[in-house]
Amino acid sequence: MKKLIITFEYPPKIGGIASYVRQFAGELDPADVVVLAPGYKNAKEFDKGEKFKTIRKNMLFPVFIWPRWIKLFFQVLRIIKKEKIEIIYLHHVLPVGHVARLIKKFKKIPYLVFSHGTDIEYATRSRWKRGMLKKVLEDSEQIVFNSKNLKHRLLKVLPEYESKASVLYPCPEQIFYDEMSEEENNSLKAQYALEGKKVMLTVARLDEGKGYTHLIRMLPEILKEVPNLVWFVVGDGPKKDFLLKEIQKNSLQSVVRFIGEVPHEELNKFYHLADLFVLLTHPDEGREEGLGLVYLEAAAAGLPVVAGKSGGVEEAVLHTQTGVLVDIYKGDKSVIKSIAEMFDNDEYAKRLSENARIRVRANFKWDSQMKVIGKWM
């Protein structure tokens, strides 16, 4: 069955959705999959390394031409004809769903909807968008979520689609299980002057809901417990300037190291360089974390984890079994204590990280997850 994957987020763009879609595509027979994705800088170079075909397009008209998705509709029609597409996987409900519905009506080609978080949630907020969303879901063959939490959130609003709803978790790539050589590890420690330091790592977009401002606020107290701490921040985003000012205001310039965006295949070295992974995700204006692939990557790399309760994070991290879950809205003391304890109690941290690695290796594997859509592969 020849498949067309349509996505607005795809490498070399960095992010959880982009990584999910790329890995998902890689699990399919390369002769039977075509990916339609936006063009980015260095995209052509990236695509050369793929076994399957990737088509790069600007998929939407400018904002002054409406509906913008009509451009995508004609692009998809041409791809279907040329590539003999038999099924469509769409990773953004609106506006891609409009295109998929029309294609199904005129070409009788079925489609699956994949949801990663905010797309469906936003679509349920207005009456008009909810109507459009229901039409897209009604005509789909299957609705695939990246966590049980996300699935339940939709079904609370639209329970009539329970029979179509399923969960396909993202999974860490093998590279995150691979140990870094002692020589490379020592070289990185020398590069970042980490002799005698404890390294706390966060990998996430610099945006709301990721807990950066809260962790910066708590850092002076954490340093009292762990005075040799260094905090590595890997990521970029709209809150960067604000966060830099907060760090300066709290005189934390010598403690926080902003690494910036790092290609997904290079993240592994930072996971293995660190002693603890901390990401204080939290609900923000109704938005919650879908799952948090970075928690699974950290676990695969053998890192103990302190995670903020938000959406599907509790499926990625099992409290006191594979990591520690904290609620930032219940005060700073418990969060500070949880982080300090991970550094103070090596045996406890090691037990959690070993449990997490075993669980991730057993339960978050692409070959078993792909069975969720077996009928439509």
KOLVEXFI-243457 format. One record per atom (N, C-alpha, C, O): x, y, z; residue in one letter. Coordinates in steps of 0.1 Angstrom, whole numbers, plus 2048, in hexadecimal, padded with zeros to 3 digits. Example, Ala and Ser with C-alpha at 12.3 -4.5 7.8 and 13.67 -1.06 7.14 Angstrom:
BEGIN
8847C784Ea;87B7D384Ea;8847DF84Ea;88E7DF855a;8807EA847s;8897F5847s;88180084Fs;88680B850s;
END
This chain:
BEGIN
8097F4800m;800800800m;80980C800m;81080F80Am;8088157F6k;8118217F4k;80B82C7FDk;7FF82F7FCk;814832805k;80F83B810k;81584980Dk;82084A809k;80D853810l;811861810l;81086781El;805867824l;81B86B824i;81C871831i;81C88182Fi;825885828i;813888834i;812896833i;81589C841i;80E89A84Ai;81F8A5841t;8238AB84Et;8298B984Ct;82F8BC842t;8268C2856f;82B8CF856f;8388D085Ef;83F8DA85Ef;83B8C5866e;8488C586Ee;8508B886Be;84B8AD86Ce;85C8BA866y;8648AF861y;8738B4861y;8768C085Fy;87C8AB864p;88A8AF863p;88E8B4856p;8888B184Cp;8988BD855p;8A18C0860p;89C8CA86Bp;8A38CE874p;88F8CD86Ak;8898D5876k;88A8CC882k;8888C0881k;88D8D388Di;88F8CB89Ai;8828CC8A2i;87C8D68A3i;87F8C18A8g;8738C08B1g;86D8B28B2g;8708A98AAg;8658B08BCg;85F8A38BFg;85789E8B3g;8578928B0g;84E8A68AEi;8458A28A3i;84D89E897i;84B894890i;8578A7893a;8608A4888a;867897889a;86888F880a;86C894895s;873888898s;86987C897s;86D871891s;85E87D89Cy;85387389Cy;85086F88Ey;85086388Ay;84D879885v;849876878v;854870870v;852866868v;860874872r;86C86F86Br;86E86086Fr;870858866r;86E85D87Bq;870850880q;86484687Bq;86783B878q;85884C87Cf;84D844877f;84E840869f;84C835865f;85284A860a;854848852a;85F83D850a;85E835847a;86983E858g;874834857g;87182685Ag;87881D856g;866824861e;862816864e;859810859e;85780485Ae;85681884Fl;84E812844l;85780E839l;863812838l;852805830d;85A801824d;85D80D81Cd;854814817d;86A81181Ap;86D81D812p;86881E804p;8668287FFp;8658127FEa;8608127F1a;8518167F0a;84B8197E6a;84A8167FCd;83C8187FDd;838825805d;82D826809d;84282E807v;83F83A80Ev;844846807v;850846802v;83C851807v;84185E802v;83D86880Dv;832868813v;847871811v;84487B81Bv;843889814v;84C88C80Cv;838890817l;83789E813l;8398A781Fl;8318A7828l;8438AF81Ea;8478B7829a;84C8C5824a;84F8C7818a;84C8CF82Dp;8518DC829p;8608DC825p;8678D482Ap;8648E681Dg;8728E881Ag;8798F0825g;8738FA829g;8848EB82Ay;88C8F3834y;89A8F482Fy;89E8ED825y;8A28FC835k;8B08FD832k;8B68F0835k;8B48EA83Fk;8BF8EB82Cn;8C68DE82Cn;8BD8D282Bn;8C18C782Dn;8B08D5826a;8A78C9825a;8AB8C081Aa;8AA8B481Ca;8B08C580Fk;8B58BC804k;8C08B3808k;8C08A7805k;8C98B9810e;8D58B1815e;8D08A681Ee;8D489B81Ee;8C68AA827f;8C08A0830f;8B9894829f;8BB88982Cf;8B289881Ed;8AA88E817d;8B388480Fd;8AE87980Cd;8BF88880Ck;8C887F805k;8CB87280Dk;8CE868807k;8CA87381Ag;8CD868822g;8C185E825g;8C285482Cg;8B686281Fe;8AA85A821e;8A884F816e;8AC85180Be;8A284481Ak;8A0839810k;89283B809k;8908367FEk;88984380Ff;87C845809f;87C853803f;88585B805f;8728567FBk;8718627F4k;86B86D7FDk;86086B803k;8718797FDt;86C885804t;8698907FAt;8728947F2t;85D8967FAi;85A8A17F1i;8598AD7FAi;8518AD804i;8608B87F6r;8608C47FEr;8588CF7F7r;85A8D27EBr;84E8D47FEk;8458DE7F7k;8418E9802k;8418E680Ek;83F8F57FDn;8388FF805n;8298FC803n;8238FF7F8n;8238F680Dm;8168F080Bm;8098F980Cm;7FE8F5809m;80B905811l;80090E813l;80291B80Cl;80D92080Al;7F7921807f;7F792E801f;7FA93980Cf;7F8936817f;7FE945808p;800950811p;7F3953818p;7E894F813p;7F4959824v;7E895C82Cv;7DD963825v;7D1962829v;7E096B81Bf;7D6973814f;7CE96C809f;7C5971803f;7D295F807i;7CB9567FEi;7C494C806i;7CA94480Ei;7B794B805w;7AF94180Dw;7A6939805w;7A093E7FBw;7A492C808p;7AB925812p;7B992180Ep;7BC91D803p;7C2923817r;7D1921815r;7D4912810r;7DD910809r;7CC909815w;7CF8FB813w;7CC8F6805w;7CF8EA801w;7C58FE7FDi;7C28FA7EFi;7CF8F67E7i;7CF8ED7DFi;7D98FE7EAk;7E68FB7E4k;7EB8ED7E7k;7F08E67DEk;7E98E97F4l;7ED8DB7F8l;7E58D17F1l;7EA8C67EDl;7D88D47EFf;7CF8CA7E9f;7D48C77DBf;7D48BB7D7f;7D88D07D3f;7DC8CE7C5f;7EA8C77C5f;7ED8BF7BDf;7F28CA7CFq;7FF8C47D0q;7FD8B57D3q;8048AC7CDq;7F48B27DCv;7F18A47E0v;7EB89C7D4v;7EF8917D2v;7E38A27CDl;7DD89C7C1l;7E88977B7l;7E788C7B2l;7F18A07B5r;7FC89D7ACr;8058927B1r;8098897AAr;8088927BEi;8108877C4i;80987A7C3i;80F8707C0i;7FC87A7C6i;7F486E7C6i;7F48677B8i;7F685B7B6i;7F38707AEk;7F386B7A0k;80186579Ck;80285A797k;80B86D7A0k;81986979Ck;81E85D7A4k;82485479Ek;81B85D7B1e;8218527BAe;8178477BCe;81B83D7C3e;80B8487B7k;80183D7B8k;7FE83B7C7k;7FF82F7CCk;7FB8457CEi;7F98457DDi;7EB83E7DFi;7E18407D8i;7EB8357EAe;7DF82E7EEe;7DA8317FBe;7CE82E7FEe;7E2838804i;7DD83C811i;7E5848815i;7F184A812i;7DF85181Di;7E585D822i;7E685D831i;7DC85A838i;7F2860837y;7F3862845y;7F5871847y;7FF877842y;7EC87884El;7EE886850l;7F188985Fl;7EB884868l;7FC891861h;80189486Fh;7FD8A1874h;8028A687Eh;7F38A886Dh;7EE8B5872h;7DF8B586Dh;7DC8B4861h;7D68B5877v;7C88B4874v;7C28BF86Bv;7BC8BC861v;7C58CB86Fl;7C08D6867l;7CC8DF863l;7D58E286Cl;7CE8E3857p;7C48E284Cp;7C68D5843p;7BE8D4839p;7D08CD846v;7D28C183Ev;7C68B883Dv;7C48B2832v;7BE8B8847g;7B38AF847g;7A98B383Cg;7A28AA837g;7A78C0839h;79F8C482Eh;7A38BD821h;79B8B981Ah;7B08BD81Fv;7B58B8813v;7B38A9812v;7AE8A3808v;7B58A281Da;7B389381Ea;7A589081Ba;7A2886815a;79B897821r;78D89581Fr;789896810r;78288D80Br;78E8A080Al;78B8A27FBl;7918977F3l;78B8927EAl;79D8937F6i;7A48897EFi;79C87C7F0i;79A8747E7i;7978797FCk;79086D7FFk;78386D7F7k;77F8637F1k;77D8797F6k;77087A7EFk;7718787E0k;76A8707DAk;77C87E7DAf;77D87D7CCf;7868717C7f;78486C7BCf;78F86D7CFk;7998627CBk;7978557D3k;79D84B7D0k;78E8557DDk;78B8497E5k;7988447ECk;79A8387EEk;7A184E7F0i;7AD84A7F7i;7AB84C806i;7A885880Ai;7AD84280Ep;7AA84481Dp;7B684B823p;7C184D81Ep;7B385082Fy;7BE857837y;7BD854846y;7B285284By;7C885584Cl;7CA85485Bl;7CE862860l;7D686985Al;7C886586Cv;7CC872873v;7D586F87Ev;7D2866887v;7E187587Ff;7EA87488Af;7EA881892f;7EC88C88Cf;7E888189Fs;7E888D8A7s;7F388C8B1s;7F68828B8s;7FA8988B2h;8068998BBh;8038A28C7h;80C8A48CFh;7F78A88C8g;7F58B18D3g;7EB8BC8D1g;7DF8BA8D1g;7F18C88CEt;7E98D48CEt;7E08D58C2t;7D68DD8C2t;7E38CE8B7d;7DB8CF8ABd;7CC8CD8ADd;7C38D58AAd;7C98C18B2i;7BB8BD8B5i;7B58C68C0i;7AA8CA8BFi;7BD8C88CAe;7B98D08D6e;7B48DE8D1e;7AA8E38D5e;7BD8E58C9y;7B98F28C4y;7AC8F28BBy;7A48FB8BCy;7AB8E78B4a;7A08E68AAa;7938E48B2a;7888E78ACa;7938E08BEt;7868DE8C6t;7828EB8CDt;7788EB8D3t;78A8F68CCr;7889028D4r;77D90B8CEr;7769128D5r;77C90A8C1s;7729138BBs;76790A8B4s;76A8FF8B0s;75B90F8B3r;7509078AEr;75290489Fr;7508F889Br;75790D898w;75A90B889w;765901887w;7638F787Fw;77090288Fk;77B8F988Dk;7778EB892k;77B8E188Ck;76F8EA89Dr;76A8DD8A1r;7628D6897r;7638CA895r;75A8DE890g;7528D8885g;75B8D287Ag;7588C7875g;7658DA876m;76F8D586Cm;7768C9871m;7788BF86Am;77A8C987El;7828BE884l;7798B1883l;77E8A687Fl;76C8B2887k;7648A7887k;7628A0879k;762894878k;7618A986Fk;7608A3861k;76D89C85Dk;76C891857k;7798A1861v;78589B85Ev;78688D865v;78A88385Fv;78388D872l;78488187Al;77A877875l;77C86B875l;76E87B872e;76387286Ee;76786B861e;76485F860e;76E871858d;77186B84Bd;77F86384Cd;78285C842d;786864857s;79385D858s;79084E85Bs;78684A860s;79B846859e;79A83885Ce;79E83586Ae;79982C871e;7A783D86Fq;7AD83B87Cq;7B3848881q;7B885087Aq;7B284B88Fi;7B8857895i;7C285289Ei;7C084A8A8i;7CF85689Cv;7DA8518A3v;7E085C8ACv;7E48668A7v;7E18598B9f;7E78638C2f;7F485E8C7f;7F88528C7f;7FC8688CCn;80A8648D1n;80A8618E0n;81485E8E6n;7FE8618E7s;7FD85D8F5s;7EE85A8F8s;7E585F8F2s;7EC853903k;7DF850908k;7D885C90Dk;7CC85E90Bk;7E0865913n;7DB871919n;7D587A90En;7CA87F90Fn;7DC87B903l;7D78838F7l;7CA87D8F2l;7C18848EEl;7CA8708F1k;7BE8698ECk;7B286C8F5k;7A786F8F0k;7B486B902h;7A986D90Ch;7A487C90Bh;79987E90Dh;7AE885909r;7AA893908r;7A18968FCr;79789D8FEr;7A388F8F1l;79A8918E6l;78D88A8E8l;7828908E6l;78D87E8EEl;7818778F0l;77887D8FAl;76B87B8FAl;77D885903k;77588C90Dk;76C897905k;761899909k;77289C8FAv;76B8A68F2v;7628A08E7v;7578A48E5v;7688958E1l;76188F8D6l;7618808D8l;7688788D1l;75987B8E1p;75986C8E5p;7558638DAp;7578578DAp;74E8698D0e;7498608C5e;75485A8BCe;7518518B4e;76085E8BEy;76B8588B6y;77484E8BDy;77F84B8B9y;76F8498C8e;7768408D0e;77A8338C8e;78682E8CAe;77282E8C0s;7758228B8s;7808248AEs;78681A8AAs;7838308AAk;78D8338A1k;79A8378A7k;7A58378A1k;79A8398B4a;7A683F8BBa;7B08348BFa;7AC82A8C5a;7BD8378BDs;7C782E8C2s;7D38368C5s;7D48428C3s;7DD82F8CCv;7E98368D0v;7F682F8CAv;7F78238CAv;7FE8378C4l;80B8338BFl;81683B8C5l;8188478C0l;81D8368CEy;82783E8D6y;8338418CDy;8378398C5y;83984D8CFp;84784F8C9p;8518468D0p;84F8428DCp;85C8438C9c;86683A8CFc;8748408CDc;8768468C3c;87D83E8D7p;88A8438D5p;89283B8CAp;89082F8C9p;89A8428C3e;8A283B8B9e;8AE8338C0e;8B18368CBe;8B382A8B9q;8BE8218BFq;8CA82A8C3q;8D08268CDq;8CC8358BDi;8D883D8C0i;8D88418CFi;8E38438D4i;8CC8438D5f;8CC8478E3f;8D083C8EDf;8D383F8F8f;8CF8308E8y;8D38258F1y;8E28238F0y;8E981D8F9y;8E88288E5d;8F78258E3d;8FF82E8ECd;8FD83A8EEd;9098278F2e;91282E8FCe;91C8378F4e;9208338E9e;91F8428FAm;92A84A8F4m;9378458F9m;939841904m;9418468F0s;94E8418F4s;95484A8FFs;951856900s;95D844907e;96384B912e;96B85790De;96B862913e;971855901e;9798608FBe;97186C8F7e;9748778FAe;9658698F1e;95C8738EDe;95687B8F9e;9558878F9e;953873903n;94D87890Fn;957882916n;95388D91An;96387D917n;96D88691En;970892915n;97389D91Bn;970891908s;97289C8FFs;9678A7901s;96A8B3902s;95A8A2902l;94F8AC904l;9508B2912l;94D8BE914l;9548AA91Ck;9558B092Ak;9608BB92Ak;95E8C5931k;96B8B9923a;9758C3922a;9708CF91Aa;9738DA91Ea;9698CD910q;9648D8907q;95B8E190Fq;95B8ED90Eq;9528DB918y;9498E3920y;94E8E692Ey;9468EA937y;95A8E2931a;9608E593Fa;9578DF94Aa;9538E6953a;9558D2949l;94C8CB952l;9538C395Dl;94D8BB964l;9608C495Ee;9688BD969e;9628C1976e;9628CC97Ae;95E8B697Eg;9588B998Bg;94A8BE98Cg;9458C2996g;9438BF980k;9368C497Fk;92B8B997Fk;92E8AE97Ak;91F8BD983k;9148B5981k;90B8BB977k;9098C8977k;9078B396Dv;9008B9961v;8F18B6961v;8ED8AA961v;8E98C0961m;8DA8BF960m;8D78C3951m;8DC8CD94Dm;8CF8BB94Bl;8CC8BD93Cl;8BD8BF93Al;8B58B8940l;8BA8C9932t;8AC8CB92Dt;8AD8CC91Et;8B58D3918t;8A58C4917v;8A38C5908v;8958C8905v;88C8BF907v;8928D4900a;8858D88FDa;8858E58F6a;88E8ED8F8a;87A8E88EFr;8788F58E9r;8779008F4r;8718FD8FFr;87D90B8F2l;87D9168FCl;86F91D8FAl;86E9288F3l;865918901d;85891D8FFd;85091B90Cd;855915916d;84392090Be;83A91E917e;83890F919e;838907910e;83590B925g;8318FE928g;83C8F492Bg;83A8E992Eg;8498F9929k;8558F192Bk;85B8F3938k;8658EC93Ck;8578FC940g;85B8FE94Eg;868905950g;86E90595Bg;86E90C945y;87B912946y;87B91D951y;88491E959y;871926951t;87193195At;87092C969t;876932972t;86992196Bh;86891B978h;87591597Dh;879917988h;87C90E974l;889908977l;89391397Al;89C911983l;89391E972i;89C929975i;89A92F982i;8A393298Ai;88D930986r;88A936993r;88F92D99Er;8939329A9r;88E92099Cm;8929169A7m;8A19149A7m;8A790F9B1m;8A891799Dl;8B691499Bl;8BF9199A7l;8C89119ABl;8BD9259ACp;8C69299B7p;8C49209C3p;8CE91D9CAp;8B891B9C6e;8B69119D1e;8BC9049CEe;8C18FD9D7e;8BB8FF9C1i;8C18F39BDi;8D08F39BFi;8D68E99C3i;8D68FF9BCl;8E59009BDl;8E98FF9CBl;8F58FB9CEl;8E19039D5k;8E59019E3k;8E78F29E6k;8EF8EF9EFk;8DF8EA9E0e;8E08DB9E2e;8EA8D59D9e;8F18CB9DDe;8EB8DA9CDv;8F58D59C3v;8FD8E09BEv;8FB8E59B2v;9078E59C5p;90F8F19C2p;9188F09B5p;91B8FA9AFp;91B8E39B1n;9238E19A5n;91B8DE999n;91F8D898Fn;90E8E3999l;9058E098El;9078E9982l;90A8F5983l;9068E3976v;9058EA969v;8F98E6962v;8F68DA961v;8F18EF95Cw;8E58EC955w;8E68EE946w;8E98F9942w;8E58E393Ff;8E68E4930f;8D88E592Bf;8CF8DD92Ef;8D58EF922v;8C88F191Cv;8CA8F090Dv;8D18F7906v;8C48E5907v;8C58E28F9v;8B78E68F3v;8AD8DF8F6v;8B78EF8EAg;8AB8F38E4g;8AB9028E0g;8B49098E4g;8A09068D9d;89F9148D5d;8909178D5d;88890E8D6d;88C9248D4g;87E9278D4g;87C9368D7g;88593D8DAg;86F9398D7p;86B9478D9p;86E94D8E7p;86E95A8E8p;8709458F1k;87394A8FEk;88194C902k;88594F90Dk;88A94A8F8k;89894A8FBk;89D958901k;8A495890Bk;89A9638FBd;89E970900d;89997290Ed;8A1977916d;88D96F910f;88797091Ef;88F968928f;89296D933f;89195B924l;89895292Dl;8A7957930l;8AB95693Bl;8AD95C926l;8BB962928l;8BB96D932l;8C496E93Al;8B1976931k;8AF98193Bk;8AD97C949k;8B2981952k;8A597194Ae;8A296B957e;8AE96595De;8B1966969e;8B695F955i;8C3959959i;8CD96495Ei;8D3963969i;8CD96F957q;8D697A95Bq;8D1981968q;8D9984971q;8C4982969k;8BE988975k;8C1980981k;8C298698Ck;8C2973980n;8C596A98Bn;8D496798Cn;8D795E994n;8DC96D984s;8EB96B984s;8EE95C982s;8F695798As;8E8956978l;8EA948976l;8F2945969l;8F293A964l;8F9950964q;90094E957q;90B943957q;90D93D94Dq;911941963s;91C937964s;916929965s;91E91F964s;909928968v;90391B96Bv;8FC91595Ev;8FC90995Cv;8F691E957v;8ED91A94Bv;8F591B93Ev;8FB92593Bv;8F5910937r;8FC90F92Ar;8F190D91Fr;8EB90391Er;8EE918917f;8E591790Cf;8EC910900f;8F69168FBf;8E89058FCi;8EF8FE8F1i;8E89018E4i;8EE9018D9i;8DB9058E4g;8D49088D8g;8CE8FB8D2g;8CE8F18D8g;8C98FC8C6e;8C38F18BFe;8CE8E78BBe;8D98EB8B7e;8CB8DA8BDv;8D58D08B9v;8CE8C68B0v;8C38C18B4v;8D48C28A5p;8CE8B889Cp;8CB8AB8A4p;8D28A78ADp;8C08A58A1h;8BB89A8A9h;8C588F8ABh;8C68898B6h;8CC88C8A0e;8D68818A1e;8E28848AAe;8EA87C8ADe;8E38918AEe;8EF8958B6e;8EB8978C5e;8F389A8CEe;8DE8958C8l;8D98978D6l;8DF88D8DFl;8E188F8EBl;8E28818DAn;8E68768E3n;8F287A8EBn;8F38768F7n;8FC8818E6k;9088848EEk;90488D8FAk;90B88C904k;8FA8958F9f;8F689E904f;8EF89690Ff;8F189891Bf;8E788C90By;8E1883914y;8EB87B91Cy;8EA87A928y;8F6876915h;90086E91Ch;90A877924h;91187292Ch;90A884921l;91388D928l;90D891936l;91489493Fl;8FF890936a;8F8895942a;8F788B94Da;8F987F94Ba;8F4890959d;8F1887965d;8E2886968d;8DE87C96Ed;8DB890963l;8CC890966l;8C589895Bl;8CA8A2957l;8B9893957f;8B189A94Ef;8A58A0955f;89E89995Cf;8A38AD953v;8988B495Av;8908BC950v;8968C4948v;8838BA94Fl;87B8C2946l;86D8C394El;8668BA94Fl;86B8D0952l;85F8D295Bl;8538D6953l;84E8E1955l;84F8CE94At;8438D1942t;8378D394Bt;8368CD956t;82E8DB946h;8228DE94Eh;8178E3945h;81A8E893Bh;80A8E2949p;7FF8E7941p;8008F6940p;8048FD949p;7FD8FB934d;7FF909931d;7F390E929d;7F390B91Dd;7EA91692Fe;7DE91B927e;7D7910920e;7D3911914e;7D5904927g;7CE8F9921g;7D68F0919g;7D28E5915g;7E28F4915r;7EB8EB90Dr;7F38E2916r;7F88E6921r;7F48D6912e;7FC8CC91Ae;8058C4911e;8038C4905e;80F8BE917e;8198B6910e;8128A990Ae;80A8A3911e;8158A68FDg;80F89A8F7g;81488D8FEg;80D885903g;82288C8FEl;828881905l;83688690Al;838885916l;83E88A901g;84C88E905g;856884901g;85B87D909g;8598848F4l;86387A8EFl;87187B8F6l;8788718F8l;8748888FAv;88188A900v;88388290Dv;88E87E911v;878880914y;878877921y;87C86991Dy;884863924y;877864912l;87A85690El;889856909l;89084C90Bl;88D860902e;89B8608FDe;8A5861909e;8AF85A909e;8A2869913a;8AA86A91Fa;8AB85C926a;8B585892Aa;89F855927a;89F84892Da;8A783E925a;8AE83692Ba;8A683E918a;8AE835910a;8BD837912a;8C582E911a;8C1844914a;8CF847916a;8D3844925a;8DF846928a;8CA84092Dg;8CE83C93Bg;8CE848945g;8D484794Fg;8C7853941l;8C685E94Al;8BB85E954l;8B085A94Fl;8BD860961p;8B1862969p;8AA86F965p;8B0878960p;89D86F968v;89487A963v;88B88096Ev;886879977v;88A88D96Ev;880894976v;87889C96Cv;87C8A4964v;86B89896Ca;86189D962a;8568A4968a;8518A1973a;8518AF961g;8458B6965g;8388AF960g;8378AB955g;82E8AF969k;8218A9965k;81A8B195Bk;8188BD95Ek;8178AB950s;8108B2945s;80C8A993As;8158A2934s;7FF8A7938g;7FA89F92Dg;7FF89192Eg;7FD88A939g;80688C924g;80A87E923g;81787B929g;81C870928g;81D884930v;82B882936v;82A876940v;83486F941v;81F875947e;81E86A950e;81E85C94Ae;820852950e;81D85B93Ce;81F84F935e;82D84D931e;832841930e;835857930a;84385692Da;84B854939a;85684D939a;847859945v;84F858951v;84585395Cv;83B85995Fv;849848962l;84184296Dl;84784797Al;85284497Dl;83E84E982h;84385498Eh;84984A998h;84384099Bh;85584D99Ct;85E8459A5t;8618379A0t;86682F9A8t;85D834994q;86182798Eq;86C829983q;876822983q;86983397At;87383596Ft;87784496Ft;87F848966t;87384B979g;87785997Ag;86E860985g;86785998Cg;86F86D986v;867874990v;85F87E989v;863886980v;85287F98Cl;848888986l;846893991l;84489099Dl;8468A098Dv;8438AB996v;8398B4990v;8378B5984v;8328BB999d;8288C4995d;82C8D2999d;82D8D59A5d;8308DB98Fi;8368E8993i;82C8F1999i;8308FB9A0i;81F8EE998y;8158F699Ey;8128F39ADy;80A8F99B3y;81A8E99B2k;8188E59C0k;8248EA9C8k;8268E69D3k;82B8F49C3g;8368FA9CAg;8448F59C6g;8468EB9C0g;84E8FE9C9d;85C8FB9C4d;8638F19CDd;86C8E99C7d;85F8F09D9k;8678E79E2k;8688D99DEk;8738D39DEk;85D8D39DAs;85D8C59D6s;8658C39C9s;86C8B99C7s;8658CD9C0v;86D8CC9B4v;87C8CC9B7v;8848C49B2v;8808D69BFi;88E8D89C3i;8938CB9CAi;89E8C79C7i;88A8C69D3k;88E8BA9DAk;8908AE9D1k;89A8A69D2k;8878AD9C7s;8888A19BDs;8958A29B5s;89B8989B3s;8988AE9B1i;8A48B09A8i;8B18AD9B1i;8BA8A69ADi;8B18B39BDa;8BD8B29C6a;8BF8A39CAa;8CA89E9CAa;8B489C9CCe;8B588E9D0e;8BB8859C5e;8C287C9C8e;8B88899B9m;8BE8819ADm;8CD8829ADm;8D48799AAm;8D288E9B1f;8E18909B1f;8E788A9BEf;8F28859BEf;8DF88B9C9d;8E58869D6d;8E58779D7d;8EE8719DEd;8DB8709D2n;8D98629D4n;8DB85B9C6n;8D28589BFn;8E88579C4d;8EB8509B8d;8E48439B6d;8E08409ABd;8E383C9C0e;8DC82F9BFe;8CE8309BBe;8C98289B3e;8C783A9C1y;8B983C9BDy;8B88419AEy;8AF83C9A7y;8C084A9AAa;8C084F99Da;8C3844993a;8BD842988a;8CD83B996k;8D183098Dk;8C582698Ck;8C3821981k;8BE823997r;8B3819997r;8A881E98Dr;8A3817985r;8A582B98Fl;89A831986l;89E831977l;89682D96Fl;8AB835975s;8AF835967s;8B0827960s;8AD826955s;8B481D968e;8B5810963e;8A780A960e;8A5804956e;89D80D969n;890809967n;88A81095Bn;883809953n;88D81C959a;88882494Da;88D81E940a;88681D937a;89A81B940r;8A0816934r;89A809930r;898806924r;89880093Ai;8927F3937i;8847F5932i;8807EE928i;87C7FE938r;86E800934r;86E805926r;86680191Er;87680F923v;876815916v;87A80B90Bv;87480A900v;88480490Er;8897FA904r;87E7EF901r;87D7EA8F6r;8767EC90Ca;86C7E190Aa;85F7E6904a;8597DF8FCa;85B7F3907n;84D7F7904n;84D8028F9n;8428058F3n;8588088F6f;8588138ECf;8618108E0f;86C8168DEf;85C8068D9k;8648018CDk;85B8038C1k;84F8008C1k;8618088B6w;85980C8AAw;8537FF8A4w;84780089Fw;85A7F48A4d;8547E989Dd;8477E48A3d;83D7E089Dd;8467E58B1s;83A7E18B8s;82F7EC8B7s;8237EA8B6s;8337F98B8q;82A8048B7q;8238058A9q;8178088A9q;82A80289Fm;825803891m;8197F988Fm;8117FB886m;8187EF897k;80D7E5896k;7FF7EC898k;7F57E7894k;7FF7F889Fv;7F37FF8A2v;7EC802895v;7DF802894v;7F380588Ai;7ED80987Di;7EF7FD873i;7EF800867i;7F27F1878g;7F57E686Fg;7EB7E4863g;7F07E1858g;7DF7E6865k;7D47E585Bk;7D77EF84Fk;7D37EC844k;7DC7FA853w;7DE805849w;7EC807844w;7F0812840w;7F47FD846m;8027FE842m;8047F8834m;80F7F882Fm;
END
